[in-house]
Amino acid sequence: MPHDVGPEDPDPLDQNPTADDDGANDGVVAAFFDIDNTIIRGASAAHLAHALYRREFFGIRDLLRLVVHNARYLTFGENKKQIDTVRSHALSIVAGHTVSEIVAIGEEVYDQVLELRIYPGTQRLLNEHIEAGHEVWLVSATPAEIGTLISRRLGGTGALGSVAETVDGVYTGRMVGDMMHGKAKAAGVRALAEQRGIDLAASSAYGDSLNDVSMMETVGNPCAINPDARLRRHAARVGWPVREFRGRRNRAARRGAATLSWAGAVWAAALVARSIKRTVQR
């Protein structure tokens, strides 16, 4: 089944026309999408980080830290403390590198990895919004440059993401404002709506976790996509529609993530240890 919305549940696209029958509503209609596990399976930043590691942006100790954080993300989902830690570390990694350098690597990661991990169901939904003449914005804690890249590849309007400070096109290692996460997503969406004349009551928002709830509450047509257990319960409580694009195998994989992700962390740590041993032996 492509999703678990019952036949009695309205399609989100039927709820957000570009104008009232009498033409009174002239506001722009938009759709706001989270990225990780909503559009793309898994954490997009992890794949970018792996590409940076291959290019020696950081070392083995940093890779181990990434493995542990990714395992926690798969097991427990996002939390502010973890995201702040990852943010600080990521900023230190890109400091001194150029924006064009990171974007070029992001393009390669999209072509080789991310494009293959896009949920077809979400892609169809996104395309329906575009065909209906709606603006489509990706809203994610991922770096703004990467969010914009993904949006462009998907035919979207743009992206709201976390902004790293640059001077003359070079990253300084500092953040501009807050990460685009949790309540910051809602604030970003409201500011964008004011700037572009977006009618939020007629617009839609899609996310997979409780961290997307504040953004979803800003629009008239929220919808949970591939929700984790907590968002699924919240959606049932407030009456939000739910769409499931993962399929039974992927849903079972997410439920079993506590075992699999930590096993993967141990496996990756073993590979790193083996790499260190080989380096020493040389």
C-alpha positions in Angstrom: 0.0 0.0 0.0 1.4 3.4 -0.9 0.1 5.0 2.3 -2.2 4.4 5.2 -4.7 7.2 4.7 -8.2 5.8 4.7 -10.6 6.4 1.8 -12.5 8.8 4.0 -9.5 11.0 4.6 -9.2 14.0 2.3 -6.2 14.4 0.0 -4.1 17.3 1.3 -4.0 18.7 -2.2 -7.7 19.0 -2.3 -7.7 21.2 0.8 -5.4 23.9 -0.4 -6.7 25.6 -3.6 -4.8 28.5 -5.0 -8.0 30.7 -4.8 -11.4 30.6 -3.3 -14.3 30.0 -5.7 -14.9 33.8 -5.8 -11.3 34.5 -6.3 -11.0 36.3 -2.9 -7.9 34.3 -1.8 -5.0 35.7 -3.8 -2.3 34.5 -1.5 0.5 32.2 -2.6 0.0 28.5 -1.7 3.1 26.6 -0.6 4.1 23.1 0.5 6.8 22.7 3.1 8.8 19.4 3.3 11.2 18.2 5.9 14.1 16.2 4.2 15.4 13.4 6.3 13.1 10.4 6.4 10.4 12.5 4.8 11.9 12.9 1.3 15.1 10.9 1.7 15.6 7.7 3.6 18.0 8.3 6.4 20.1 11.3 7.4 21.4 13.2 4.3 24.1 14.9 6.4 25.6 11.5 7.3 26.2 10.8 3.6 27.8 14.2 3.1 30.0 13.7 6.1 31.1 10.3 4.7 32.1 12.0 1.4 34.1 14.7 3.4 35.9 11.9 5.3 36.9 10.3 2.0 38.4 13.6 1.0 40.3 13.8 4.3 38.4 16.8 5.7 38.6 15.0 9.1 40.1 11.9 10.6 39.3 8.6 12.1 38.3 9.9 15.6 35.8 12.2 13.9 34.5 9.3 11.9 33.9 7.3 15.0 32.0 10.2 16.5 29.9 10.4 13.4 29.1 6.7 13.6 27.9 6.9 17.2 25.8 10.0 16.5 24.2 8.3 13.5 23.4 5.2 15.5 21.7 7.3 18.2 19.8 9.1 15.5 18.5 5.9 14.0 17.7 4.5 17.4 16.2 7.4 19.3 15.5 10.0 16.7 16.7 13.6 17.0 17.2 15.6 20.1 18.5 19.2 20.6 21.6 18.3 22.6 22.7 15.8 20.0 22.0 18.2 17.1 23.9 21.0 18.9 26.9 18.7 19.3 26.8 17.6 15.7 26.4 21.2 14.6 29.5 22.4 16.5 31.6 19.5 15.2 30.4 20.0 11.6 31.2 23.7 11.7 34.8 23.0 12.8 35.2 20.5 10.0 34.3 22.9 7.2 36.0 25.9 8.6 38.6 27.2 6.1 36.9 25.5 3.1 35.0 27.2 0.4 31.3 27.1 -0.3 31.9 26.1 -3.9 34.0 23.1 -2.6 31.2 21.9 -0.3 28.5 22.4 -2.9 30.5 20.4 -5.5 30.8 17.5 -3.1 27.1 17.8 -2.3 26.3 17.5 -6.0 28.3 14.3 -6.2 26.7 12.9 -3.1 23.2 13.6 -4.5 24.0 11.9 -7.8 25.7 8.8 -6.2 23.6 8.3 -3.0 20.7 10.6 -2.2 18.9 10.4 -5.5 18.6 6.6 -5.0 17.1 7.1 -1.5 14.2 9.4 -2.4 10.8 7.9 -1.5 8.9 7.6 -4.8 5.6 8.4 -2.9 7.0 11.7 -1.5 8.4 12.6 -4.9 4.9 12.1 -6.5 3.3 14.3 -3.8 6.0 17.0 -4.3 5.4 16.9 -8.0 1.6 17.2 -7.5 2.2 20.4 -5.6 4.4 21.8 -8.3 1.9 20.9 -11.0 -0.8 22.6 -9.0 1.2 25.8 -9.1 2.3 25.7 -5.5 5.6 26.9 -4.2 7.6 24.0 -2.7 10.1 24.6 0.0 12.4 22.2 1.8 12.8 23.0 5.5 15.6 21.2 7.3 18.5 21.5 9.8 20.8 20.3 6.9 23.1 23.1 5.6 21.3 25.6 3.5 23.5 25.0 0.6 22.7 21.3 0.6 19.0 21.9 1.1 19.0 24.3 -1.8 20.8 21.8 -4.0 18.3 19.0 -3.2 15.4 21.4 -3.8 16.7 22.4 -7.1 17.2 18.8 -8.2 13.6 18.0 -7.2 12.2 21.0 -9.0 11.3 22.9 -5.8 11.2 26.6 -5.2 14.0 26.8 -2.6 15.0 25.7 0.9 15.3 26.9 4.4 18.3 25.4 6.2 21.0 26.0 8.8 23.3 28.9 7.7 27.1 28.7 8.3 28.9 32.0 8.3 31.2 32.7 5.4 33.6 35.5 4.6 34.6 35.9 0.9 33.1 32.5 0.1 35.0 30.7 2.9 33.4 29.1 6.0 34.5 30.6 9.3 33.3 27.8 11.5 30.5 29.9 13.1 26.8 29.6 12.8 24.5 32.4 11.6 21.4 32.4 13.9 19.9 29.1 15.1 19.8 25.7 13.4 16.7 25.2 11.3 15.3 22.7 13.7 12.2 22.4 15.9 10.6 25.8 16.6 13.2 27.5 14.3 11.4 25.7 11.4 8.1 27.4 12.4 9.8 30.8 12.7 11.5 30.4 9.3 8.2 29.4 7.6 6.3 32.3 9.1 9.0 34.8 8.1 9.1 33.3 4.6 5.3 33.5 4.3 5.4 37.2 5.3 8.1 37.9 2.8 6.5 36.1 -0.1 2.8 36.6 0.6 2.2 32.9 1.3 -1.3 32.0 2.6 -0.3 29.6 5.4 -4.0 28.6 6.1 -4.2 27.2 2.5 -0.7 25.7 2.6 0.6 22.2 3.5 3.5 20.9 5.6 5.0 17.4 5.8 7.4 15.9 8.4 8.3 12.6 10.0 9.0 13.4 13.7 7.9 15.5 16.6 10.6 18.0 15.7 8.5 18.9 12.7 5.3 19.5 14.6 5.9 23.3 15.2 6.3 23.7 11.4 3.3 21.6 10.6 1.2 23.6 13.0 1.8 26.8 11.1 -0.2 25.6 8.1 -3.8 24.6 7.4 -3.0 21.2 6.0 -0.4 19.3 8.0 0.4 15.7 7.1 2.7 13.2 8.7 4.9 11.2 6.3 6.7 8.0 7.4 6.2 9.2 11.0 8.1 7.8 13.9 6.1 6.4 16.8 5.7 9.7 18.7 4.6 11.7 15.7 2.2 8.9 14.7 0.6 9.1 18.2 0.4 12.9 18.0 -1.2 12.7 14.5 -3.8 10.3 15.7 -4.5 12.5 18.7 -5.0 15.8 16.7 -6.5 14.2 13.6 -3.7 14.8 11.1 -3.6 12.5 8.1 -0.7 10.1 7.8 1.0 8.8 4.7 3.3 5.8 4.7 5.7 5.5 1.8 8.3 3.1 3.3 6.7 -0.2 2.7 6.5 -3.1 5.3 10.2 -4.0 5.0 11.5 -0.4 5.6 9.0 0.1 8.5 10.2 -3.1 10.1 13.8 -2.0 9.6 13.0 1.3 11.5 11.4 -0.5 14.3 14.4 -2.8 14.6 16.9 0.1 14.4 17.8 -0.1 18.1 19.6 -3.4 17.5 20.7 -2.8 13.9 22.2 0.7 14.3 24.2 -0.2 17.4 25.4 -3.3 15.7 26.4 -1.2 12.8 28.2 1.2 15.1 30.3 -1.7 16.5 31.0 -3.0 13.0 32.1 0.4 11.8 34.3 0.9 14.9 35.9 -2.4 14.1 36.7 -1.3 10.6 38.2 1.9 11.9 40.3 0.0 14.4 41.5 -2.3 11.6 42.4 0.8 9.5 44.4 2.2 12.4 46.2 -1.1 12.8 47.1 -1.3 9.1 48.4 2.3 9.2 50.6 1.5 12.2 52.0 -1.6 10.7 53.0 0.3 7.6 
